[in-house]
Amino acid sequence: MQAYCVKCRAKREMKDAKAIKMKNGKPATQGTCPVCGTKMFRIGK
């Protein structure tokens, strides 16, 4: 799944992506940037 990396300022394919639930109950996906290692986050399935 692709997400926006704030540090690289580019859309990249997430590494180690896992589905999570936010505090309000909505689904999201969290992973890391394969280039710089920063946490990436995408709201939705």
C-alpha positions in Angstrom: 0.0 0.0 0.0 1.3 3.5 -0.8 1.4 6.4 1.6 2.9 9.8 1.8 6.3 10.1 3.6 6.6 13.5 5.3 10.4 13.3 5.5 11.0 12.3 1.9 8.0 14.4 0.6 7.0 11.6 -1.8 4.5 8.8 -2.1 6.2 5.5 -1.4 5.2 1.8 -0.9 4.9 1.1 2.9 7.2 -1.5 4.5 5.8 -3.7 7.3 2.3 -2.3 6.8 -0.2 -3.4 9.4 -3.9 -2.6 9.8 -4.8 -0.7 13.0 -7.8 1.1 14.5 -7.7 4.7 15.5 -9.1 6.0 18.8 -12.4 6.9 17.1 -12.7 3.4 15.7 -11.9 4.1 12.1 -9.5 1.8 10.2 -6.0 2.9 9.3 -2.7 1.4 8.1 0.6 2.1 9.7 4.1 1.2 8.4 7.6 2.5 7.7 9.2 4.3 4.8 11.6 1.9 3.0 14.1 4.8 2.2 14.4 6.8 5.4 12.7 4.6 8.1 10.1 7.2 9.2 6.7 6.0 10.3 4.0 6.3 7.6 0.3 6.5 8.2 -2.7 6.2 6.0 -6.4 6.5 7.0 -8.8 3.9 5.5 -8.5 0.3 4.6 
